[in-house]
Amino acid sequence: MISHAEVVRTAESIAAMQQEDGGVPWPEGHVDAWNHIECLMAMSVAGLEEPVRRGYAYLARHQRADGSWPMKLVDGVPTELGGESNHAAYIAVGLWHHHLVTGDQGFTEAHWPMVKAALDYVAGLQTERGEIVWERDAQGRDATYALLTGCSSIHQGLRCGVRLADHLGDPQPHWELAADRLAHVLAAHPEAFADKSRFSMDWYYPVLGGAVRGRQALELLEREWATFVVPGLGIRCVSDQPWVTGAETCELVLALDALGDRERAARLFADMQHLRHEDGSYWTGWQFANRKHFPYERSGYTAAAVVLAADALLEASPGAGLFRDIAGTAVFDPDVCGCSAPVLPPQVH
């Protein structure tokens, strides 16, 4: 386990990447809302409030009238105009996490309209069956398919949005219904999503996002454990490549922690520390057949995942239980999805 001082140093490596306008970019230079928010969450854990405030101001400036953000921005200029549903939903996770960590009621109230607009955008992309399509393009056309990883993250966003709404006395019951329906599809209808099963994220994200918990979650993780986990190194990004990645490994750590499996979570977290750089940042991945860092970069989103996983294991901040505590009950509606029997509702551990 890394120390609190090392966690802070890692968060400071993210702050060093932040641009003057407040955006936290990928190594190649573009900003997307999801990874940007994840980086703000990590800096919140470390108490780096000034860069966090600049980061949320960046989001407020670039949110569009429909509640979405451009898929990619470079130097504050949109370069890909579609609006991804999971990018929009993650603002609720970020703001709820910020509130848990800081207790700053004024900040939460000031940014609540941003969350409302974003989650209403997301709810508007839900299909009759319950999945949420992955984007609305620049011409206003909804995508024809949904992504399992994206919808799992959206489920967490909707749950966090409901908690924010209740806390602020502005209930949004349509978000809760959307989350319930989405949870059922995630738990029971893999056919609703494009096949991305070679990616490890599609394996563990239904657990990480809170849609699948309890016995069903443990069985889900066990099915592909040997496919993705490389003992001593972390987990593969994709099943057919000898390549482990730090962000995915730390997200699996968070999923295991959410299930109460802290022993395996801590072991995996220790395994990926070979990616740590002396300045506290983290290499994105390691190609273990060629024994080279791949890609040859240190990414903010990897550092952010490390900080959030460390915080969960150390229980250092008031936001440490964020991924542990977000779960809900799936709605079973045979008239909508055609199920013959309901799945067991998630169990909170």
Buried (B, 14 or more C-beta within 10 A) or exposed (E): EBEBEBBBBBBBBBBEBBBEBBBBBBBEEBBBBBBBBBBBBBBBBBEBBEBBBBBBEBBBEBBBEBBBBBBBBBEBEBEBBBBBBBBBBBBBBBBBBBBBBBEBEEBBEEBBEBBBBBBBBBBBBBBEBBBBBBBBEEEEEBBEEBBBBBBBBBBBBBBBBBBBBEBBEEEBEBBBBBBBBBBBBBBBBEEBBBEBBBBBBBBBBBBBBBBBBBEBBBEBBEEBBEBBBBEEBBBBBBBEBBBBBBBBBBBBBBBBBBBEBBEBBBBBBBBBBBBBEEEBBBBBBBBBEEEEBBBEBBBBBBBBBBBBBBBBBBEBBBBBBBBBBBBBBBBBBEEBBEBEEBBEBBEEB
